[in-house]
Amino acid sequence: MAVKYIPFFPEPIEGQALLNNFNRTLRYRGVEDLNGRLRRGMPYYEVETTEKVGDADTDNMIIRGECLSACAYLKEQGVKVDLVYIDPPFASGADYAKKVFVRRNPKVAEAISQAETELDIDELKAFEETMYGDVWDKEKYLNWMYENLVAIKSVMSDTASIYVHLDYHIGHYVKILMDEIFGEDNFRNEIIWQKIRTTKAQSISFGSVHDTIFVYSKNKERVFNPIYREYSKEYISSHYKKDEKGRYFTDVSLVQKGKGEARNFNGKIISPPTGMHWIWSQENIDKAFKEGRIIVNSQGTPRKVQYLDEMVGDIVSDLWNDIYPVNSQAIEDVNYATQKPEALLERIIKASSNEGMLVADFFGGSGVTAAVANRLGRRFIHTDIGINSIQTARDRLLASGASFTMKEVKDGVQLYRNPQQTMENICRLIPGLKNDDSLDKFWEGSKCQCMCLTSWTAHRNCSTR
């Protein structure tokens, strides 16, 4: 039972047309229920501090709890977040769920693999639907996402941005929700991240190789730092050449659109092309000639000399094809099924926050957002309902020397919305996980590893984990 309910901000129903576009465009069931929950507010539960790591005065947090209740706690505490990155479920199925659930126990993974080959397909499908069936229903998913996004907005600072990482399964629907919640005018980018380098030939379609990241700001004013990447060797070899001193240079145009007067280029009066004007004043042109920064090409056109070592790099666009996914050989791999690369979060955090700002991930997964934020001198909040996520993030941050507080929302919500049913099916389908006296303690311990995942305290204190 919630202690109380915290109002969303801004007030969700009065003063703005929340749900209007959602209801009219998508026509999904459950909107009236969602409307009532928005009026009621975010459920606020007691939050218990379970551990402090490092500096006790830090406001870095790892919170085990659902996004909605975590946002209620943050709002009640007056916490404002400067940047949000979330990688919520894609509504894509439960294939990776079992890998996350059983974490790193190789014997359990072996048993699951064997069970999958022996089970009837319909039985396996029913098992997967038991684990995720109440989450991946489209109506419920979109209502759930709508409520979470409104909650997240309620704890964002006035200059904050939010990055929502999705794929083709549900992203186009979620963008409609975000247009309504954050405003179409506050849409900033649709980033395409090419996560797969090679793809198998498809008989009826092109291969799917990318995810989509939608970027919105809370208001018109926001923190944004342009990001540059080094020029490729291929680009340098095709666009630059060496001068007599060995410096790489190229020549670039000195004109842009707009009528302008002729200029004196080292004693020769040259008019700009029709409809164009010289970008430099006569004073700057004279200075550049003395410094050898203007050349005249074979067509008699003055051009600016641009040295490679003076360039900051190629400015990053909304097509990100230079960041590779995490594979099993990567140094940063923490054996988490949905882990995202640190380079991806580094780019996002550098672009939309400054040092000392607070970065939050409400579906924290492997803890990559918190880890990178800490490395870049930002504060962090990692939130997830899964104990596997909490354990992985804690270990990762502890190894990096970060200071943080562990907190648990006492909302009674477990790893999955139907944990008991899930556990019964796992134990039924995988013989090695049955609580059978004929099995040795090793296999019973494997079951305990799964069962304890419903409680952080139990898992931490379990003698067989």
C-alpha positions as CSV (number, residue, x, y, z in Angstrom):
1,M,0.0,0.0,0.0
2,A,1.4,3.4,-1.0
3,V,2.0,5.8,1.9
4,K,0.6,8.6,-0.3
5,Y,0.5,9.9,-3.8
6,I,2.7,12.6,-5.3
7,P,1.2,14.8,-8.0
8,F,2.7,14.8,-11.4
9,F,4.2,18.0,-12.7
10,P,2.9,19.8,-14.5
11,E,-0.6,18.9,-13.4
12,P,-1.4,16.2,-15.9
13,I,-5.0,16.7,-16.8
14,E,-5.8,20.3,-16.0
15,G,-4.0,22.8,-18.1
16,Q,-2.8,20.6,-20.9
17,A,-4.2,18.0,-23.3
18,L,-2.4,15.0,-22.0
19,L,-4.0,11.8,-23.4
20,N,-6.0,13.6,-26.0
21,N,-3.7,12.8,-29.0
22,F,-2.9,9.4,-27.5
23,N,-6.5,8.5,-27.3
24,R,-7.5,9.9,-30.7
25,T,-4.5,8.6,-32.7
26,L,-3.8,5.2,-31.2
27,R,-7.3,4.3,-29.9
28,Y,-6.0,1.8,-27.4
29,R,-7.8,0.4,-24.5
30,G,-7.0,1.3,-20.9
31,V,-6.8,5.1,-21.5
32,E,-9.5,5.8,-18.9
33,D,-7.7,3.8,-16.3
34,L,-4.5,5.7,-17.1
35,N,-6.4,9.0,-16.9
36,G,-7.5,8.1,-13.4
37,R,-4.0,7.1,-12.3
38,L,-2.6,10.4,-13.6
39,R,-5.2,12.3,-11.6
40,R,-4.3,10.3,-8.5
41,G,-0.5,10.9,-8.8
42,M,2.6,8.8,-8.4
43,P,2.5,6.2,-5.6
44,Y,5.0,7.0,-2.9
45,Y,6.3,4.1,-0.8
46,E,8.8,3.9,2.1
47,V,12.4,3.8,0.9
48,E,15.0,1.9,2.9
49,T,18.7,2.6,2.7
50,T,20.4,-0.8,2.5
51,E,24.0,0.1,2.1
52,K,26.4,3.0,1.8
53,V,29.5,2.7,-0.4
54,G,32.4,5.2,-0.2
55,D,31.6,8.9,0.7
56,A,28.5,9.0,2.9
57,D,27.7,12.5,1.8
58,T,27.3,11.6,-1.9
59,D,23.9,11.9,-3.5
60,N,24.7,9.2,-6.1
61,M,22.0,6.4,-5.8
62,I,21.2,2.9,-6.8
63,I,17.5,2.4,-6.3
64,R,15.8,-0.9,-6.6
65,G,12.2,-0.1,-7.6
66,E,9.9,0.6,-10.5
67,C,10.4,3.8,-12.5
68,L,7.1,5.3,-11.2
69,S,7.8,4.8,-7.5
70,A,11.4,5.9,-7.9
71,C,10.3,9.2,-9.5
72,A,7.8,9.7,-6.7
73,Y,10.6,9.3,-4.2
74,L,12.9,11.7,-6.1
75,K,10.2,14.3,-6.4
76,E,9.3,14.1,-2.7
77,Q,13.0,14.6,-1.9
78,G,13.2,17.6,-4.3
79,V,15.7,16.0,-6.6
80,K,16.0,17.4,-10.1
81,V,17.6,15.4,-12.9
82,D,19.6,17.1,-15.6
83,L,19.8,14.3,-18.2
84,V,17.8,11.1,-18.6
85,Y,18.7,8.1,-20.7
86,I,16.4,5.1,-20.7
87,D,16.6,1.8,-22.5
88,P,13.1,0.4,-21.6
89,P,11.8,-2.9,-22.8
90,F,11.3,-3.0,-26.6
91,A,8.2,-5.1,-26.4
92,S,10.2,-7.6,-28.5
93,G,9.7,-10.9,-26.6
94,A,11.3,-12.7,-23.8
95,D,14.3,-14.5,-25.4
96,Y,16.8,-12.6,-23.3
97,A,14.8,-12.6,-20.1
98,K,15.9,-16.0,-19.0
99,K,19.6,-15.0,-19.5
100,V,19.1,-12.0,-17.3
101,F,17.1,-13.8,-14.7
102,V,19.6,-16.6,-14.0
103,R,22.5,-14.2,-14.3
104,R,26.0,-15.9,-14.5
105,N,25.5,-19.4,-13.3
106,P,26.8,-21.6,-16.1
107,K,25.0,-24.8,-14.8
108,V,21.7,-23.0,-14.9
109,A,22.3,-21.7,-18.4
110,E,23.3,-25.3,-19.5
111,A,20.1,-26.7,-18.0
112,I,18.0,-24.0,-19.7
113,S,19.7,-24.7,-23.0
114,Q,18.9,-28.4,-22.7
115,A,15.3,-27.8,-21.7
116,E,14.7,-25.6,-24.7
117,T,15.8,-28.4,-27.0
118,E,13.6,-30.9,-25.3
119,L,10.4,-28.9,-24.7
120,D,7.5,-28.8,-27.2
121,I,7.5,-25.4,-28.9
122,D,4.0,-24.5,-27.7
123,E,5.0,-25.4,-24.1
124,L,8.1,-23.2,-24.4
125,K,6.1,-20.3,-25.9
126,A,3.6,-20.6,-23.0
127,F,6.5,-20.4,-20.5
128,E,7.8,-17.2,-22.2
129,E,4.3,-15.7,-22.2
130,T,4.0,-16.5,-18.5
131,M,7.2,-14.4,-17.8
132,Y,6.3,-11.4,-19.9
133,G,2.7,-11.8,-21.1
134,D,1.3,-9.1,-18.8
135,V,4.0,-6.6,-19.9
136,W,4.2,-6.9,-23.7
137,D,0.5,-6.5,-24.5
138,K,0.6,-3.4,-26.7
139,E,-2.2,-1.5,-24.9
140,K,-0.7,-2.1,-21.5
141,Y,2.8,-1.4,-22.7
142,L,1.9,2.0,-24.1
143,N,-0.2,3.0,-21.1
144,W,2.7,1.9,-18.9
145,M,5.2,3.9,-21.0
146,Y,2.9,7.0,-21.0
147,E,2.7,7.0,-17.2
148,N,6.5,6.4,-16.8
149,L,7.3,9.2,-19.2
150,V,5.1,11.7,-17.4
151,A,6.7,10.7,-14.1
152,I,10.2,11.1,-15.5
153,K,9.3,14.6,-16.8
154,S,8.1,15.5,-13.3
155,V,11.7,15.2,-12.0
156,M,13.6,16.7,-14.9
157,S,15.2,20.1,-14.5
158,D,14.2,23.0,-16.7
159,T,17.2,22.5,-19.0
160,A,17.1,18.7,-19.0
161,S,16.9,16.4,-22.0
162,I,15.7,12.8,-22.3
163,Y,17.0,10.1,-24.6
164,V,14.7,7.1,-25.1
165,H,16.3,4.1,-26.7
166,L,13.9,1.8,-28.7
167,D,13.7,-0.2,-31.9
168,Y,11.2,-0.9,-34.7
169,H,8.8,-2.9,-32.5
170,I,7.3,0.0,-30.6
171,G,9.4,3.1,-31.2
172,H,7.0,4.8,-33.6
173,Y,4.2,4.5,-31.1
174,V,6.3,5.8,-28.3
175,K,7.3,8.9,-30.3
176,I,3.6,9.9,-30.5
177,L,3.4,9.7,-26.7
178,M,6.6,11.8,-26.4
179,D,5.3,14.4,-28.8
180,E,2.3,14.8,-26.5
181,I,4.1,14.7,-23.2
182,F,7.1,16.8,-24.0
183,G,5.7,18.8,-27.0
184,E,6.4,18.5,-30.7
185,D,8.4,21.7,-30.5
186,N,10.8,20.1,-27.9
187,F,11.6,17.2,-30.2
188,R,15.4,17.4,-30.9
189,N,16.6,14.4,-32.8
190,E,15.8,10.9,-34.0
191,I,19.2,9.2,-33.7
192,I,19.9,6.1,-35.7
193,W,22.4,3.8,-34.0
194,Q,23.8,1.1,-36.3
195,K,24.4,-1.7,-33.8
196,I,25.0,-4.5,-36.3
197,R,27.8,-4.4,-38.8
198,T,26.8,-7.3,-40.9
199,T,23.5,-9.0,-41.5
200,K,22.2,-12.2,-43.0
201,A,20.5,-12.1,-46.3
202,Q,16.7,-11.8,-45.9
203,S,14.3,-13.4,-48.4
204,I,11.4,-10.9,-48.0
205,S,13.0,-7.8,-46.4
206,F,16.2,-5.8,-45.8
207,G,18.1,-6.8,-42.7
208,S,17.4,-4.8,-39.5
209,V,20.7,-3.4,-38.2
210,H,19.8,-0.3,-36.1
211,D,18.1,1.0,-33.0
212,T,16.4,4.4,-32.7
213,I,17.0,6.9,-29.9
214,F,14.4,9.7,-29.6
215,V,15.7,12.9,-28.0
216,Y,13.5,15.6,-26.4
217,S,14.2,18.5,-24.1
218,K,11.8,19.6,-21.3
219,N,11.9,23.2,-22.6
220,K,13.4,25.3,-25.4
221,E,16.5,26.1,-23.4
222,R,18.6,23.0,-22.8
223,V,22.2,21.9,-22.3
224,F,23.8,20.8,-25.5
225,N,27.5,20.5,-26.4
226,P,28.3,19.7,-30.0
227,I,30.3,16.4,-30.3
228,Y,33.1,15.9,-32.8
229,R,34.9,12.8,-33.8
230,E,38.3,12.3,-35.5
231,Y,38.5,12.3,-39.2
232,S,39.0,8.9,-40.8
233,K,42.2,8.0,-42.5
234,E,40.3,7.6,-45.7
235,Y,38.9,11.1,-45.4
236,I,42.2,12.6,-44.6
237,S,43.9,10.9,-47.6
238,S,41.2,12.0,-50.0
239,H,40.8,15.6,-48.8
240,Y,44.1,16.7,-47.4
241,K,47.7,17.1,-48.7
242,K,51.0,18.0,-47.0
243,D,52.7,21.4,-47.4
244,E,56.5,21.9,-47.5
245,K,56.6,21.7,-43.7
246,G,54.7,18.4,-43.5
247,R,51.4,19.9,-42.2
248,Y,48.2,18.4,-43.7
249,F,46.0,21.1,-45.2
250,T,43.1,21.6,-47.6
251,D,41.5,24.7,-49.2
252,V,37.9,25.7,-48.5
253,S,35.6,28.3,-50.0
254,L,35.7,32.0,-49.0
255,V,32.2,32.8,-50.2
256,Q,28.6,32.3,-49.0
257,K,25.1,33.3,-50.2
258,G,24.3,37.0,-50.2
259,K,25.4,39.8,-52.5
260,G,28.7,41.5,-51.7
261,E,31.5,43.8,-53.0
262,A,34.7,42.9,-54.8
263,R,37.8,42.6,-52.6
264,N,41.5,43.2,-53.2
265,F,43.4,39.9,-53.1
266,N,47.1,40.7,-53.0
267,G,46.8,43.5,-55.6
268,K,44.1,41.9,-57.7
269,I,40.5,43.0,-57.5
270,I,38.2,40.0,-57.6
271,S,34.4,40.0,-57.5
272,P,32.5,37.1,-55.7
273,P,30.3,34.9,-57.9
274,T,26.8,36.1,-58.7
275,G,24.6,36.1,-55.6
276,M,27.5,35.5,-53.2
277,H,29.8,37.6,-51.0
278,W,33.3,37.2,-49.5
279,I,33.1,36.0,-45.9
280,W,36.1,38.1,-44.8
281,S,36.6,41.8,-44.6
282,Q,39.4,43.5,-46.5
283,E,41.4,43.7,-43.3
284,N,41.1,40.0,-42.7
285,I,42.0,39.2,-46.3
286,D,45.2,41.3,-46.1
287,K,46.2,39.7,-42.9
288,A,45.5,36.2,-44.2
289,F,47.7,36.8,-47.3
290,K,50.6,37.9,-45.1
291,E,50.2,34.7,-43.1
292,G,50.0,32.5,-46.2
293,R,46.4,31.5,-45.3
294,I,45.0,32.3,-48.8
295,I,45.8,30.6,-52.0
296,V,44.5,31.2,-55.5
297,N,43.6,28.1,-57.5
298,S,44.0,27.3,-61.2
299,Q,40.7,29.0,-61.9
300,G,41.9,32.2,-60.3
301,T,39.5,31.8,-57.3
302,P,40.9,32.7,-53.8
303,R,40.5,29.9,-51.3
304,K,41.2,29.6,-47.5
305,V,44.0,27.3,-46.3
306,Q,42.7,25.1,-43.6
307,Y,45.1,22.9,-41.6
308,L,44.1,19.5,-40.2
309,D,45.8,20.1,-36.8
310,E,43.6,23.1,-36.3
311,M,40.3,21.3,-36.9
312,V,38.3,19.8,-34.0
313,G,37.0,16.9,-36.1
314,D,33.9,15.9,-38.0
315,I,30.8,17.1,-36.2
316,V,28.5,14.2,-35.2
317,S,25.1,14.0,-36.9
318,D,22.1,11.9,-36.0
319,L,23.5,8.9,-37.8
320,W,25.7,7.0,-35.4
321,N,27.5,4.2,-37.3
322,D,30.9,4.4,-35.5
323,I,29.9,2.9,-32.1
324,Y,30.1,-0.9,-31.9
325,P,27.9,-3.1,-29.7
326,V,29.3,-5.0,-26.7
327,N,30.3,-8.5,-27.5
328,S,31.6,-11.3,-25.3
329,Q,35.2,-10.4,-26.1
330,A,34.8,-6.7,-25.1
331,I,36.7,-5.6,-22.0
332,E,33.6,-3.8,-20.7
333,D,31.4,-6.9,-21.0
334,V,29.7,-7.7,-17.7
335,N,27.7,-10.6,-19.1
336,Y,24.4,-8.7,-19.1
337,A,22.1,-9.6,-22.0
338,T,21.0,-6.1,-22.9
339,Q,24.2,-4.2,-22.1
340,K,24.9,-1.1,-24.1
341,P,28.4,0.1,-25.0
342,E,30.1,2.8,-22.9
343,A,30.9,4.8,-26.0
344,L,27.2,5.2,-26.7
345,L,26.5,6.7,-23.3
346,E,29.7,8.7,-23.3
347,R,28.5,10.5,-26.4
348,I,25.0,11.1,-24.9
349,I,26.3,12.3,-21.5
350,K,29.0,14.6,-23.0
351,A,26.5,16.1,-25.4
352,S,23.6,16.8,-23.0
353,S,25.2,17.5,-19.6
354,N,28.1,19.2,-17.9
355,E,30.4,18.1,-15.1
356,G,28.6,18.0,-11.8
357,M,25.2,17.5,-13.3
358,L,22.8,14.7,-12.3
359,V,22.3,11.8,-14.9
360,A,19.5,9.3,-14.3
361,D,18.6,5.9,-15.9
362,F,15.3,4.5,-14.7
363,F,15.7,1.2,-16.5
364,G,19.3,0.9,-15.5
365,G,20.2,-2.6,-16.7
366,S,23.9,-3.3,-16.6
367,G,24.7,0.1,-15.0
368,V,26.5,1.5,-18.0
369,T,24.8,5.0,-17.6
370,A,25.8,5.3,-14.0
371,A,29.4,4.0,-14.7
372,V,30.0,6.4,-17.5
373,A,28.4,9.3,-15.7
374,N,30.7,8.7,-12.7
375,R,33.8,8.5,-15.0
376,L,32.9,11.8,-16.7
377,G,32.5,13.7,-13.4
378,R,28.7,13.6,-13.3
379,R,26.4,12.5,-10.5
380,F,24.2,9.5,-11.1
381,I,21.0,7.7,-10.3
382,H,20.6,4.0,-11.3
383,T,17.1,2.6,-11.0
384,D,15.8,-0.9,-11.9
385,I,13.3,-3.4,-10.5
386,G,15.6,-6.4,-11.3
387,I,17.9,-7.6,-8.6
388,N,20.3,-8.8,-11.3
389,S,20.6,-5.2,-12.5
390,I,21.1,-3.9,-9.0
391,Q,23.8,-6.5,-8.3
392,T,25.6,-5.9,-11.6
393,A,25.5,-2.1,-11.3
394,R,26.7,-2.2,-7.6
395,D,29.7,-4.5,-8.5
396,R,30.5,-2.3,-11.5
397,L,30.5,1.0,-9.6
398,L,32.3,-0.5,-6.6
399,A,35.1,-1.7,-8.9
400,S,35.4,1.8,-10.3
401,G,35.8,3.4,-6.9
402,A,32.5,5.3,-7.1
403,S,30.6,6.4,-4.0
404,F,26.9,5.8,-3.8
405,T,23.9,4.8,-1.6
406,M,21.9,1.7,-2.1
407,K,18.1,2.2,-1.6
408,E,15.1,-0.1,-1.9
409,V,11.6,1.0,-2.6
410,K,9.3,-1.0,-0.3
411,D,6.5,-1.4,-2.8
412,G,6.2,-5.1,-2.8
413,V,7.0,-5.3,-6.5
414,Q,9.3,-8.2,-7.5
415,L,11.6,-8.8,-10.4
416,Y,8.6,-9.6,-12.6
417,R,5.0,-8.8,-12.1
418,N,4.2,-12.5,-11.7
419,P,7.4,-13.8,-9.9
420,Q,5.7,-16.8,-8.2
421,Q,4.2,-18.1,-11.4
422,T,7.5,-17.5,-13.2
423,M,9.4,-19.4,-10.6
424,E,7.0,-22.3,-10.6
425,N,7.4,-22.6,-14.4
426,I,11.2,-22.4,-14.2
427,C,11.3,-25.2,-11.6
428,R,8.8,-27.3,-13.5
429,L,10.5,-26.9,-16.9
430,I,14.1,-27.3,-15.8
431,P,14.7,-30.5,-13.8
432,G,17.9,-29.3,-12.3
433,L,16.1,-26.5,-10.5
434,K,13.5,-28.7,-8.8
435,N,13.6,-28.8,-5.0
436,D,14.2,-32.5,-5.0
437,D,15.9,-34.4,-2.1
438,S,17.6,-36.7,-4.6
439,L,19.5,-33.7,-5.9
440,D,22.7,-32.5,-4.3
441,K,23.0,-29.1,-2.7
442,F,24.7,-27.6,-5.8
443,W,21.4,-27.8,-7.8
444,E,19.3,-26.7,-4.9
445,G,21.7,-23.7,-4.6
446,S,21.1,-22.9,-8.3
447,K,17.4,-22.7,-7.6
448,C,18.2,-20.5,-4.6
449,Q,20.1,-18.2,-6.9
450,C,16.9,-17.7,-8.9
451,M,14.5,-17.6,-5.9
452,C,16.6,-15.0,-4.0
453,L,16.4,-12.6,-6.9
454,T,13.0,-11.5,-5.7
455,S,14.7,-9.9,-2.6
456,W,17.9,-7.9,-2.6
457,T,18.4,-8.6,1.2
458,A,17.7,-12.3,0.8
459,H,20.1,-12.5,-2.1
460,R,22.9,-10.6,-0.4
461,N,22.6,-12.9,2.7
462,C,22.0,-16.2,0.9
463,S,24.7,-18.8,1.8
464,T,24.3,-20.7,-1.5
465,R,24.5,-17.9,-4.0
